[in-house]
Structure formats: structure tokens, C-alpha cells
């Protein structure tokens, strides 16, 4: 099981987890209590309930670079191109936009 912390700007928004059944995303309780909090994506509105998906959530998959930049990352870090969560953990620490994803050590 691999996990990552998802930040919106500098605030810990939630945790994304890869498990045997697919993926989950859960907003951080303190993040939900803040009236100024924004959803990380329109497809993942703020809610207490855990989101579940058999595939990597399209929003998070969309954070992964494409084309030549992806090819450079795959060859430099020796990551399997089909390991989308591994790519997310490795390449999305400093994304364009408000959301960043940092590998969470268990």
C-alpha cells in the first residue's frame, strides 16, 4: 500500500492511497473544517466520505506530465510507464497549479 499527502497550496488537503482494490482519496478532517478550503478538483468536491476508484482518479492522473517530459522522467528514474501512482509520487511534488502530491512514508 502506497500513500501520498495531497496539498492545496500549503494546506494538507487529504491523503490518496493505492491498495489492492484500487485507489482512495480522503479529505483531511481539519481541511474540511476550514471554511476557506477549496476542493482539489471539481470532480472531487469537499466531503467527509472517502472517494474510491478502481483506476487512478482522472484528476490525479492528469497531473502526471506527458510526452517528452514523461519520457525523460521514466528513463531517469527508471519508473514503469504503466505505474501511474509511482509516476504521481515521483513527478508531482511541484506541479503547475495549486495541488502538489508528496510521498507519505508509512
C-alpha positions in Angstrom: 0.0 0.0 0.0 1.4 3.4 -1.1 0.2 6.7 0.1 0.7 10.4 -0.6 -0.3 13.6 1.0 -2.2 15.9 -1.2 -1.7 19.6 -0.6 -3.8 22.5 -1.9 -1.4 25.4 -1.8 0.3 24.9 1.6 -2.6 23.2 3.3 -2.8 19.4 3.7 -6.0 18.7 1.8 -6.1 14.9 2.1 -4.5 11.5 1.5 -4.5 9.4 -1.6 -3.9 5.7 -1.2 -3.2 2.9 -3.6 -4.4 -0.5 -2.3 -5.3 -3.9 -3.7 -8.7 -2.8 -4.7 -7.6 0.4 -6.5 -7.4 3.9 -5.0 -9.0 6.0 -2.3 -8.9 9.7 -1.6 -10.0 11.2 1.7 -10.0 14.9 2.7 -8.2 15.8 5.8 -10.6 16.5 8.7 -9.0 19.8 9.6 -9.1 20.9 5.9 -12.8 20.2 5.8 -13.4 22.3 8.9 -11.7 25.4 7.4 -14.4 27.5 5.7 -11.8 28.8 3.2 -10.9 25.3 1.9 -11.4 24.6 -1.8 -11.8 21.2 -3.4 -8.6 19.9 -5.0 -10.7 19.3 -8.1 -14.3 19.9 -9.3 -14.5 16.1 -9.7 -13.6 15.7 -6.0 -15.9 18.0 -4.1 -15.3 18.6 -0.4 -16.9 15.8 1.6 -16.3 13.6 4.6 -16.9 10.3 2.7 -13.9 8.5 1.2 -13.7 8.5 -2.6 -13.0 5.1 -4.1 -11.9 4.2 -7.6 -10.6 1.1 -9.4 -8.3 3.3 -11.5 -6.2 6.3 -10.5 -8.6 9.3 -10.2 -8.5 11.1 -13.6 -7.7 14.4 -11.8 -4.5 12.9 -10.3 -3.6 11.1 -13.5 -3.9 14.4 -15.3 -1.1 15.9 -13.0 1.4 13.5 -14.5 3.5 15.1 -17.3 3.1 13.8 -20.8 5.3 13.5 -23.9 9.0 14.2 -23.9 8.9 15.3 -20.2 7.3 12.0 -19.2 9.9 10.1 -21.3 12.8 11.9 -19.6 11.3 11.1 -16.1 10.8 7.4 -17.0 14.3 7.0 -18.2 16.0 9.0 -15.4 14.1 7.4 -12.5 13.6 4.0 -14.1 9.8 4.0 -13.5 7.5 1.8 -15.4 5.3 3.9 -17.6 2.3 1.9 -16.5 2.9 2.6 -12.8 0.7 5.7 -12.8 0.8 6.0 -9.0 4.6 5.7 -9.0 4.8 8.5 -11.5 2.4 10.6 -9.5 4.6 10.1 -6.3 7.8 10.9 -8.2 6.8 13.7 -10.5 4.0 15.6 -8.8 5.7 17.1 -5.9 5.9 20.5 -7.6 3.1 20.6 -10.2 1.7 23.5 -12.2 -1.3 24.9 -10.3 -2.4 24.7 -6.6 -2.1 21.0 -6.0 1.0 19.1 -5.1 1.5 15.4 -4.1 4.2 14.2 -1.6 5.0 10.6 -1.0 3.9 9.6 2.5 6.2 7.2 4.4 4.2 4.7 6.4 
